[in-house]
Amino acid sequence: MHVLVLGAAAGGGFPQWNCNCALCRGLREGSIEATPRTQSSIALSSDGERWLLINASPDIRAQLTANPELHPRRIPRDSGIAGVLLVDAQIDHATGLLSLREGCPFDVWCTPNVHQDLSSGFPLFRMLEHWGGLNWRSIAVDEEHPEATFSVPACPGLTFTAVALTSNAPPYSPRRGAPTAGDNIGLLIEDRPRGTRLFYAPGLGRLDDRVRGFLHQADCVLVDGTLWHDDELIRAGVGQATGADMGHLALAGTGGLLEELARLPAATRRVLIHINNTNPILDERSSERATLVDAGIEVACDGLHLEI
C-alpha cells in the first residue's frame, strides 16, 4: 500500500498563525532548525492511482497542490481522490470537506457518532447537500462491537479494521467530556496481497491491551505525536488544557507513548503524526528529537511517502 502524508501537524499547523510560542517564533525567525507542517491528513492507495483521503484538513487545497498524485489527469474535471474516511469529527480533520464541495458527491466513511456530530453540532453533511452532498458509508463501531472490518472499493486488496479508541469528542458534540465508542477510531489496514499492515491513529488518549494488540500486529505504526508533556500547553503559556483533556496521550513520562512504542517488535517502523506546534520534537536540534532518533522513532513531515 502507498501512504502519502499530506499534513503532519495538529490543529493550527506549524507555525500556528496566532502563536508566539518559542517554537513558532523560532521557525519564523530562523533561530531553530525546523520544518513547517500543515494540519494532519494522509492519503492511501493500493494502486497509486486511486486515493482514499483519510481526514480532510482545513489545509486540503494546499496539500492537494503539493502532491501531483492527487492532481486531475484524465478528464476536464477530475481528481485522484476516490473517497474520504474520517477517524473523528474534529475541525482539523473534517473542515477540508467544505473545500472539496466542487467534487461532490463524495463517499465518506465514518462512524454513526461522527456522522451525528457532522450533521448537527457542525452540520457539514447538511451544508454540502447544496453541492450534491456526501454519501455516508457507515463504520459500525459501538460499545458492544469496538472493532469493525470493512473494505473500500477505491482500494482493492486492502482490508480496513476500525478500532474504537479512548480519546475525546469535539467541543460541539453532546459527548464532549464523556466520549463513547465511535467518537474516535484508529485503523488497522492490511494489504492482503503483500501481507503487510499499517496502524494509523492520530488521536490516542489511552491505551489498553486491546489496542496494544493492534499496534503489535502492524509493520508500521503512524500514531499520535501531539504532545511531549501532558501539561505542555500550560508550560508554554498558550492554554490550560492538558493532553488528557484533549484526548491525546503524551509521549514522555511514565505510561507515555514512548514506553509503548519501545515494546513493539524491533522491525516495526514507528512514525509520529499530528504534532502540536508546542512539541519540542519539532526542533530538530532539541534533546527530545535526539531521544526519538536514538529510539528509532521518526517524525512525519508533509510529503512523506510510505510504501508498506
C-alpha positions in Angstrom: 0.0 0.0 0.0 1.0 3.6 -0.7 0.6 6.2 2.1 1.1 9.9 1.4 1.4 12.2 4.5 -0.4 15.3 3.3 -0.1 17.1 6.7 1.7 16.1 9.8 0.8 18.9 12.3 -2.0 19.0 14.9 -4.8 21.6 14.7 -3.5 25.1 13.7 -0.5 23.7 11.9 3.1 24.7 12.4 3.7 27.6 12.9 0.2 28.4 14.1 -1.0 31.7 12.7 -1.6 33.3 16.1 1.0 31.5 18.2 4.1 33.2 19.5 5.4 30.2 21.5 9.2 29.6 21.4 8.9 27.1 18.5 6.5 29.1 16.3 8.6 32.2 16.8 11.8 30.3 16.3 10.6 28.9 13.0 9.6 32.4 11.7 12.8 34.0 12.8 15.0 31.1 11.6 16.6 30.6 15.1 15.6 26.9 15.2 16.1 24.1 12.7 12.5 23.1 11.9 10.2 22.4 9.0 6.7 23.9 8.6 3.8 21.5 8.6 0.2 21.6 7.6 -2.7 20.0 9.5 -2.9 16.3 9.8 -4.2 14.2 6.9 -3.0 11.2 4.9 -3.9 9.7 1.5 -3.9 5.9 1.0 -3.8 3.9 -2.2 -3.4 0.2 -3.3 -2.6 1.0 -6.9 -1.0 4.5 -6.8 -3.8 5.9 -9.0 -7.0 6.0 -6.8 -6.6 7.5 -3.4 -8.6 7.4 -0.2 -8.3 10.7 1.7 -8.1 9.9 5.4 -9.3 13.0 7.2 -9.8 16.3 5.3 -7.9 19.1 7.0 -8.5 22.9 6.5 -5.2 22.9 4.6 -6.5 20.4 2.0 -6.2 22.7 -1.1 -2.5 23.4 -0.5 -2.0 19.7 0.3 -3.6 18.6 -3.0 -1.5 21.2 -4.9 1.7 19.8 -3.3 1.0 16.2 -4.2 0.9 15.5 -8.0 -0.5 12.0 -7.4 -3.8 13.7 -6.4 -4.0 16.1 -9.4 -6.7 15.8 -12.2 -5.3 13.8 -15.1 -8.0 12.1 -17.2 -11.0 14.4 -17.9 -11.5 18.2 -17.6 -12.9 17.9 -14.0 -11.1 15.1 -12.2 -9.2 14.2 -9.0 -7.1 11.3 -7.7 -9.4 11.3 -4.6 -11.8 8.5 -4.8 -13.4 8.8 -1.4 -12.9 10.1 2.2 -12.6 8.4 5.5 -12.9 10.3 8.8 -11.4 9.0 12.1 -13.3 11.6 14.1 -15.3 14.8 13.8 -12.7 17.3 14.9 -12.4 20.6 13.0 -8.8 19.9 11.9 -9.9 16.5 10.4 -13.2 17.4 8.8 -13.3 21.1 7.7 -11.5 20.4 4.4 -14.7 18.7 3.1 -16.0 22.2 2.6 -13.1 22.9 0.2 -13.9 19.8 -1.8 -17.5 20.9 -2.5 -16.9 21.1 -6.2 -16.2 17.4 -6.3 -19.5 16.4 -4.5 -21.0 13.8 -4.2 -18.2 12.0 -2.3 -18.4 8.7 -0.5 -17.5 9.4 3.1 -16.8 6.6 5.6 -17.3 7.4 9.3 -18.9 6.1 12.4 -22.5 7.0 13.4 -21.1 9.2 16.2 -19.1 11.2 13.7 -22.0 11.4 11.2 -24.2 12.7 14.0 -21.8 15.4 15.0 -21.2 16.5 11.4 -25.0 16.6 10.8 -25.9 18.6 13.9 -23.3 20.5 16.1 -21.1 21.1 13.0 -23.5 20.2 10.1 -21.1 19.6 7.2 -23.2 16.8 5.8 -26.3 19.1 5.7 -24.4 22.1 4.3 -22.9 20.2 1.5 -26.3 18.9 0.3 -26.4 22.2 -1.7 -23.4 21.0 -3.8 -24.5 17.4 -4.4 -24.0 16.1 -0.9 -21.9 13.4 0.8 -22.8 9.7 0.6 -22.4 8.4 4.1 -20.8 4.9 4.4 -21.2 3.8 8.0 -18.4 2.2 10.0 -20.3 0.2 12.5 -18.4 0.6 15.7 -20.2 0.8 19.1 -19.7 -0.2 22.7 -20.6 -3.9 22.1 -18.6 -4.1 18.9 -15.5 -1.9 19.3 -13.9 -3.2 16.1 -15.4 -3.3 12.6 -13.8 -4.7 9.4 -14.8 -3.4 6.0 -13.4 -2.7 2.5 -13.3 0.4 0.4 -14.0 0.0 -3.4 -11.3 2.5 -4.3 -8.7 0.5 -2.5 -8.9 -3.1 -3.9 -6.7 -5.5 -2.0 -6.9 -3.5 1.3 -8.9 -4.5 4.3 -9.8 -1.9 7.0 -10.4 -2.6 10.6 -11.8 0.3 12.6 -10.6 0.2 16.2 -12.6 2.3 18.8 -10.1 4.4 20.8 -10.3 6.3 24.1 -10.0 9.9 23.2 -12.5 12.8 23.3 -15.4 14.1 21.2 -15.2 17.6 19.7 -16.4 20.6 21.6 -19.7 20.8 19.6 -20.5 17.2 20.4 -23.0 16.3 23.2 -20.5 13.6 24.2 -17.7 16.1 24.9 -16.0 15.0 28.1 -17.9 11.7 28.1 -17.0 10.1 24.8 -18.3 6.7 23.7 -17.1 4.1 21.2 -17.1 5.6 17.7 -16.1 9.2 18.6 -12.5 8.4 17.6 -11.1 5.4 15.8 -7.8 4.0 14.7 -7.3 2.0 11.6 -5.5 -1.3 11.0 -5.1 -1.5 7.3 -3.9 -4.8 5.7 -2.5 -5.1 2.2 -3.7 -8.6 1.6 -1.5 -9.4 -1.5 1.6 -8.3 0.4 0.6 -9.4 3.9 1.6 -6.1 5.4 -0.2 -3.9 7.9 -0.4 -0.2 8.9 -1.9 1.0 12.1 -3.0 4.7 11.9 -4.1 6.6 15.0 -3.6 10.4 15.1 -5.7 10.6 18.3 -4.7 8.2 21.1 -6.0 9.2 24.6 -5.3 6.0 26.4 -4.0 2.5 25.6 -5.4 -0.8 26.8 -4.4 -4.4 26.0 -7.0 -4.5 23.1 -5.4 -1.5 21.3 -1.9 -2.7 22.1 -2.7 -5.9 20.3 -3.4 -3.9 17.1 -0.2 -2.0 17.5 1.7 -5.2 17.7 0.1 -6.6 14.5 1.4 -3.7 12.4 4.5 -3.5 10.2 4.3 0.3 10.5 2.5 2.5 13.1 1.6 6.1 12.3 0.4 7.4 15.6 -0.3 10.3 17.9 2.7 12.6 18.5 0.7 15.6 19.6 2.5 16.4 22.9 5.7 15.6 24.6 4.4 16.6 28.1 0.8 16.2 29.2 0.9 19.8 30.6 2.8 21.2 27.6 0.3 23.9 26.7 0.4 25.2 30.2 4.2 25.2 30.3 4.3 27.1 27.0 1.7 29.7 28.3 -0.7 29.1 25.4 -3.5 27.2 27.1 -4.9 25.4 30.1 -5.9 22.1 28.6 -3.8 19.0 29.2 -3.2 16.3 26.7 -5.6 14.1 28.7 -8.3 16.8 28.5 -7.9 16.8 24.7 -7.7 13.1 24.3 -4.0 12.7 23.5 -1.6 10.5 25.3 1.7 12.4 25.9 4.9 10.9 24.6 7.1 11.3 27.6 6.7 10.3 31.2 5.6 7.1 33.0 2.9 5.4 30.9 3.6 7.7 28.0 3.5 6.6 24.3 7.3 6.3 24.1 7.2 3.4 26.6 4.5 1.7 24.5 6.4 2.2 21.2 9.6 0.7 22.8 7.7 -2.5 23.4 6.9 -3.1 19.8 8.9 -5.6 17.7 12.2 -4.2 16.6 11.2 -4.5 12.9 8.2 -2.2 13.4 8.5 1.1 11.7 7.3 3.8 14.2 6.3 7.2 12.9 4.7 10.1 14.8 2.0 12.3 13.3 -0.4 15.1 14.5 2.3 17.0 16.2 1.3 20.1 18.1 3.2 23.4 17.5 4.4 23.4 21.1 6.0 19.9 20.9 9.9 20.3 21.2 10.4 17.4 18.8 9.7 19.9 16.0 13.1 21.4 16.8 15.5 19.1 15.0 18.3 20.0 17.3 16.4 19.5 20.6 17.2 16.8 23.1 13.7 15.5 22.7 14.3 14.9 19.0 17.6 13.2 19.8 15.7 10.9 22.1 13.5 9.9 19.3 16.4 9.3 16.9 18.1 7.1 19.5 14.9 5.1 19.8 14.4 4.7 16.1 11.2 6.7 16.0 10.5 9.0 13.0 8.7 12.4 13.0 6.4 12.7 10.0 6.6 15.7 7.7 4.4 16.9 4.9 5.2 14.9 1.7 6.5 11.8 3.4 5.7 8.8 1.2 5.5 5.4 2.9 5.3 2.1 1.0 4.1 -0.7 3.2 
